[in-house]
Amino acid sequence: MADALRALATINARFAPNFARTMLASRTAADAQAFAAHCEAKGFEFTTAWADNNIPYVAPLLRKFAQGRERIRYLEIGAYEGRNLALMDWLLPGQLDVTVIDPWFDETLNPEEKYLAVEPRFHRNVNKLGFPQIDVRKGFSTYELPRMLQAGNSFELIYVDGSHTAWAVGVDLAYCAAMLAIGGMVVLDDYWHDESEIGGPGVKQAVDRFYGVFGRYFEIAAVYRQVVLTKTGEIPR
């Protein structure tokens, strides 16, 4: 809570009106409750429920975004156990062509032993989802995204929840903005993290700086624990 209050005190002035509008909008816990029941019925092996705090805000946005779209090319950065991916499958069944990026355990750069169990748990959970196929890229987004841009990949919907250092988030945003189709939506998680887990500037600084430079090419759809942007124009590069 202290971290959130500290970040709120320094909220980007461009985001403040949208934060107020998002927080004052009517919302319900029904979606979160229904999704929790869905997870229990499916027998997923989730050990955390971080994404559930966002459901009352993001569920209406995503449903509205998906209306009239037959297929949506979807990129998720930072899959962990797959709970957010399960939410997306539940919210938008049969609509998503999915690409996921996550390093899980990496002997040099991400050597936490817990990830040795998280990755197989992710795959077991994904096997219970309704995606006919999924492109899983095991690696760091800062390495994978440049390859994807060079290959000509593009997406209509992107969910960014990878590294929380400002440097990595800045790299993610730059490449995701280039690959996001006009009219597409990017959801930036953990906006209030103004310091990363390893110290130094965090998500908030990167998002604020990114929007300060490229805001003219985006509309703000929502601001809460997440910032949701819709791309309105192609960014010169």
C-alpha positions, -999 to 999 in steps of 0.1 A, spaced: 0 0 0 28 24 9 44 19 -26 11 25 -43 5 58 -23 40 70 -31 35 63 -68 1 79 -67 17 111 -53 38 113 -85 12 102 -110 18 114 -145 -5 145 -150 -16 130 -183 -28 99 -166 -45 115 -136 -79 123 -152 -81 88 -167 -72 73 -133 -100 92 -117 -125 82 -145 -114 45 -143 -117 43 -105 -151 60 -104 -166 39 -131 -191 12 -120 -176 -22 -117 -184 -55 -101 -167 -84 -85 -188 -109 -104 -162 -115 -131 -135 -122 -106 -158 -146 -87 -168 -164 -119 -132 -168 -130 -122 -182 -96 -150 -208 -99 -138 -216 -135 -103 -221 -123 -114 -245 -96 -136 -264 -120 -108 -268 -145 -84 -280 -119 -56 -255 -127 -24 -257 -106 -21 -220 -98 -3 -210 -66 -9 -172 -70 -38 -150 -80 -21 -118 -88 -41 -111 -120 -74 -114 -102 -71 -78 -87 -73 -64 -123 -104 -84 -134 -131 -59 -125 -113 -32 -145 -98 -51 -175 -126 -76 -182 -151 -49 -195 -124 -33 -216 -113 -65 -232 -148 -77 -240 -156 -44 -256 -123 -45 -276 -130 -80 -288 -165 -72 -301 -167 -77 -339 -132 -93 -341 -132 -128 -354 -95 -135 -345 -71 -116 -323 -33 -120 -325 -24 -119 -288 11 -115 -273 17 -120 -235 51 -111 -220 56 -128 -186 34 -159 -184 45 -174 -151 20 -202 -143 -5 -192 -170 -32 -177 -148 -35 -145 -169 -35 -166 -200 -64 -187 -185 -82 -154 -178 -78 -144 -215 -91 -178 -227 -121 -175 -204 -129 -139 -214 -123 -143 -251 -129 -180 -259 -120 -191 -294 -108 -156 -305 -70 -156 -296 -40 -167 -316 -15 -167 -288 23 -160 -285 39 -161 -250 74 -150 -239 89 -161 -206 124 -172 -196 113 -191 -164 145 -205 -151 177 -192 -167 210 -204 -152 228 -170 -158 201 -143 -157 172 -158 -138 185 -186 -116 158 -188 -90 151 -225 -84 114 -220 -80 111 -214 -118 122 -250 -124 88 -260 -111 69 -230 -125 76 -238 -162 62 -274 -162 33 -262 -142 26 -235 -169 26 -262 -196 2 -284 -176 -21 -255 -171 -20 -245 -208 -29 -280 -218 -63 -274 -201 -70 -242 -221 -89 -240 -253 -61 -228 -276 -57 -250 -307 -20 -240 -307 2 -216 -288 36 -202 -297 57 -204 -265 90 -186 -267 113 -195 -238 136 -165 -233 138 -129 -223 115 -105 -241 144 -80 -246 160 -107 -268 129 -122 -284 110 -90 -293 137 -77 -317 137 -111 -335 99 -109 -338 99 -74 -352 125 -83 -377 104 -113 -387 74 -90 -393 52 -101 -365 22 -80 -355 -5 -82 -328 -38 -66 -320 -36 -72 -283 -5 -72 -261 -2 -78 -223 31 -67 -208 40 -82 -174 77 -93 -177 107 -77 -160 99 -48 -137 131 -28 -143 126 4 -161 152 -5 -187 135 -38 -196 100 -23 -196 112 5 -218 126 -20 -243 94 -41 -242 73 -10 -248 94 2 -277 91 -31 -296 55 -38 -286 45 -3 -298 61 -10 -332 44 -44 -335 10 -33 -323 -15 -28 -351 -33 5 -353 -65 1 -333 -48 -25 -312 -46 -24 -274 -16 -28 -250 -21 -36 -213 8 -25 -191 7 -43 -157 20 -31 -123 21 6 -132 25 16 -95 59 -2 -93 82 27 -92 111 6 -80 120 -28 -94 126 -60 -73 163 -57 -78 164 -19 -70 165 11 -93 137 26 -113 107 4 -121 76 1 -143 61 35 -135 91 55 -147 93 35 -180 56 39 -187 56 76 -179 86 83 -201 72 61 -229 39 80 -229 56 113 -226 74 106 -259 48 86 -278 15 96 -262 4 113 -294 1 79 -310 -21 64 -283 -54 69 -265 -56 61 -228 -83 35 -223 -78 31 -185 -54 38 -156 -54 18 -123 -29 -8 -113 -25 -11 -150 -23 14 -179 -43 4 -210 -35 22 -243 -50 20 -277 -28 27 -307 -42 54 -330 -13 60 -354 19 45 -367 50 56 -349 78 68 -372 109 48 -369 
